[in-house]
Amino acid sequence: MNSHIPFKKMHGSGNDFILIDNRDKLINPARASEIAVKFCKRHFGIGADGLILIEESSKADFKWRFFNADGSHADMCGNGGRCAARFAVIEGICGPELKFETGAGIIKAQVKDSVVKLQLTPPKDLKLDMKIPLHEKEKTVHFIDTGVPHAVLFPNDLGKAPVFELGRLVRHHKIFSPEGTNVNFVKPTGPSSILIRTYERGVEDETYACGTGAVASAIIASIKGLVEPPVEVKTWGGELLKVYFKKEEAPDVTEVYLEGKAVLVYSGKTEEI
């Protein structure tokens, strides 16, 4: 790896990422997971929830590889996807109407200044009202894959919900093995609005926001009859996301979009650490 790597630090709703143009293979693919851990480690590295490498694609404007802070790979990330789209426009890799290749499929995006509207792949594997035993108690959990797997719960008191403790138990529950799942805690706040908190696998903690989690939560809340699309999602970090989708004959959901700001925090160069 080169001794100095240019990067940009960006965030979507407080979900922060390190983005690197890796089309010239500045980072050896064999070391990408190890480097993600080093770069993302707060206090010792740049600090982020994930590392995004932008690479060449024969199918789209570019291809991404996404790594969580623990070095694990993820097919998709909604907030990271919005940051990747804006990064590509800032760097002159493509224009504001673009598409990029992910492990979850080809993702389309529209970039207008700092606002990015991302079209996601159709959700799959919807499961409602799953009864999961946890410490001799039974929890009702809903599940959907919006590019990555998400469990959704509706606690009585979102502010007091044990997001870390319960999130970790659900995330590692054998019913979701071997990959595990992200876990969202959701409170409907209006006819078309929700408030969410998310425990993210890979980060292994609560994060300020999760884009695919916002989409999963909005869709499940709508299917449960609690809200109607488009759904405004307020993240625990305080920012607003908007989730668009069409409900076809149950349980089909199509034309799924996530919209929100992708913020450039700073640009820099980092030595190998």
HUHUSUL-V275632 format. One record per backbone hydrogen bond with DSSP energy under -0.5 kcal/mol. CO is the residue of the C=O (numbers start at 1). NH is the residue of the N-H. Records with the same first field share a line. If there is no record, write none. Layout:
CO=NH ; NH
//
This chain:
3=272
4=6
5=270
7=268
8=10 ; 19
9=265 ; 266
10=17
11=263
12=15
14=16
15=12
16=49 ; 50
17=10 ; 19
18=52
19=8
20=22 ; 54
22=25
26=2 ; 28
28=31 ; 32
29=32
31=35
32=36
33=37
34=38
35=39
36=40
37=41
39=46 ; 47
40=48
41=44 ; 45
49=69
50=18
51=67
52=20 ; 54
53=55 ; 65
54=22
55=63
62=101
63=55
65=53
66=74
67=51
68=71
72=68
74=66
75=103 ; 104
77=81
78=82
79=83
80=84
81=85
82=86
83=87
84=88
85=89
86=90
87=91
88=93 ; 94
89=92
96=98 ; 111
98=109
99=61 ; 62
100=107
101=64
102=105
105=102
107=100
108=119
109=98
110=112 ; 117
112=115
114=262
115=112
116=118 ; 260
117=110
118=120 ; 258
119=108
124=145
127=143
130=132 ; 141
131=133
132=139
134=137
137=134
139=132 ; 141
141=130
142=152
143=127
144=146 ; 150
145=124
148=146
149=182
150=144
151=184
152=142
153=155 ; 186
157=161
158=161
161=163
162=166 ; 167
163=167
164=168
165=169
166=170
167=171
168=172
170=173
171=181
173=176
174=177
176=180
182=151
183=199
184=153 ; 186
185=197
187=195
190=193
191=228
192=232
193=189 ; 190
194=234
195=187
197=185
198=200 ; 207
199=183 ; 201
200=204 ; 205
201=203
202=70
205=200
207=198
208=237
210=214
211=215
212=216
213=217
214=218
215=219
216=220
217=221
218=222
219=223
220=224
221=226 ; 227
222=225
231=233 ; 243
232=194 ; 234
233=235 ; 241
234=196
235=238
239=235
241=233
242=244 ; 259
243=230 ; 231
244=257
246=248 ; 254
249=252
252=248
254=246
256=120
257=244
258=118
259=242
260=116
261=263
263=11 ; 265
266=9
268=7
270=5
//
